[in-house]
Amino acid sequence: MFYLNRKEARLVVLQRIELISNFIKKIRKLFGRYIFSNFISKYFLDTKVIGQAYYNDMNEEFKEIEKYINSKNQNFLSIGSGLGGLELIIDKKIDVSSFSFIEKNYVSKKVKYGWDISNKEAYNDLNIQKKFLIKNGMDSSKLNIFDYDKDKLPSNKFDIIISLYSLDYHYDFNIYSKYLKKISHNKTKIIFDTIRFNYFQNVFDKVVVMSERTKNIHSSKRIICSKFLD
Ligand SMILES: C[S@@+](CC[C@H](N)C(=O)[O-])C[C@H]1O[C@@H](n2cnc3c(N)ncnc32)[C@H](O)[C@@H]1O
């Protein structure tokens, strides 16, 4: 399991809303999203239960993508990783050269979970994320966290780029497409959940559907893509 303090648990439930129990879900419906994200998520979460549920969820995600990513010494980039539980598991199970994260450094007042046209929804705190990763065993020398709004983004090439329930699920792929072209080589694998699989057949040379979901916020396919077409 992951050991979470209250602040970390709060971020995790905002990032992975399915982790909250049915009871809390009912309260969220009753009191509304503002009260949920500003009060209930701050004070009424069971950190042990959430630490275990978060670990289980990330372990399942790992098992799904493992066979696509398990070569040695690769550079990973995660876009919208949340706290980075998946990357902690990858780090324990695969020999990784480096992890870079691009995330946002604030929590929206009213968490909406939909298609965010203005690219303003965010639920993270980069200091908390860094502490969480190091506390759970990631070596700080192979870890870099970039603030999407403030930092110059990394310009080296990455072998694996992962963005679960984030890029093209909550915000438009095209926000990143030019940048992704720059930092990928012909064998870079880009994994993300999308609501418009067909579109990417004209963007990449190779697009494979890894899995499909119909029950979450909206129906989506998890795809793995490589080689931009132009
Ligand atoms: C629904 S959460 C998914 C978190 C994690 N990937 C997971 O599967 O548990 C989406 C994440 O994307 C982040 N985010 C929002 N806009 C972003 C952007 N433009 N670039 C990078 N991250 C962003 C949010 O702060 C949030 O942590």
The ligand as an SDF file (V2000), in Angstrom:
LIG
                    3D

 27 29  0  0  0  0  0  0  0  0999 V2000
   -8.0480   13.0250  -13.5480 C   0  0  0  0  0  0  0  0  0  0  0  0
   -6.4280   13.4000  -12.9650 S   0  0  0  0  0  0  0  0  0  0  0  0
   -5.5770   11.8940  -13.4140 C   0  0  0  0  0  0  0  0  0  0  0  0
   -4.3980   11.6300  -12.5310 C   0  0  0  0  0  0  0  0  0  0  0  0
   -3.6260   10.3370  -12.8400 C   0  0  0  0  0  0  0  0  0  0  0  0
   -3.1230   10.2950  -14.1910 N   0  0  0  0  0  0  0  0  0  0  0  0
   -4.4600    9.1140  -12.5790 C   0  0  0  0  0  0  0  0  0  0  0  0
   -4.7880    8.4010  -13.5430 O   0  0  0  0  0  0  0  0  0  0  0  0
   -4.7680    8.8650  -11.4000 O   0  0  0  0  0  0  0  0  0  0  0  0
   -5.8290   14.5860  -14.1550 C   0  0  0  0  0  0  0  0  0  0  0  0
   -4.5360   15.2660  -13.7240 C   0  0  0  0  0  0  0  0  0  0  0  0
   -4.1180   16.1510  -14.7870 O   0  0  0  0  0  0  0  0  0  0  0  0
   -3.5900   17.3490  -14.2130 C   0  0  0  0  0  0  0  0  0  0  0  0
   -3.6310   18.3930  -15.2560 N   0  0  0  0  0  0  0  0  0  0  0  0
   -4.6540   19.2010  -15.6180 C   0  0  0  0  0  0  0  0  0  0  0  0
   -4.2980   19.9700  -16.6720 N   0  0  0  0  0  0  0  0  0  0  0  0
   -3.0240   19.6290  -16.9930 C   0  0  0  0  0  0  0  0  0  0  0  0
   -2.0900   20.0510  -17.9970 C   0  0  0  0  0  0  0  0  0  0  0  0
   -2.4020   20.9710  -18.9180 N   0  0  0  0  0  0  0  0  0  0  0  0
   -0.8560   19.4860  -18.0170 N   0  0  0  0  0  0  0  0  0  0  0  0
   -0.5100   18.5300  -17.1050 C   0  0  0  0  0  0  0  0  0  0  0  0
   -1.3520   18.0940  -16.1400 N   0  0  0  0  0  0  0  0  0  0  0  0
   -2.5820   18.6250  -16.0750 C   0  0  0  0  0  0  0  0  0  0  0  0
   -4.4630   17.5590  -12.9800 C   0  0  0  0  0  0  0  0  0  0  0  0
   -3.8330   18.4070  -12.0250 O   0  0  0  0  0  0  0  0  0  0  0  0
   -4.6560   16.1260  -12.4810 C   0  0  0  0  0  0  0  0  0  0  0  0
   -3.6850   15.7430  -11.5420 O   0  0  0  0  0  0  0  0  0  0  0  0
  1  2  1  0
  2  3  1  0
  2 10  1  0
  3  4  1  0
  4  5  1  0
  5  6  1  0
  5  7  1  0
  7  8  2  0
  7  9  1  0
 10 11  1  0
 11 12  1  0
 11 26  1  0
 12 13  1  0
 13 14  1  0
 13 24  1  0
 14 15  1  0
 14 23  1  0
 15 16  2  0
 16 17  1  0
 17 18  1  0
 17 23  2  0
 18 19  1  0
 18 20  2  0
 20 21  1  0
 21 22  2  0
 22 23  1  0
 24 25  1  0
 24 26  1  0
 26 27  1  0
M  CHG  2   2   1   9  -1
M  END
$$$$
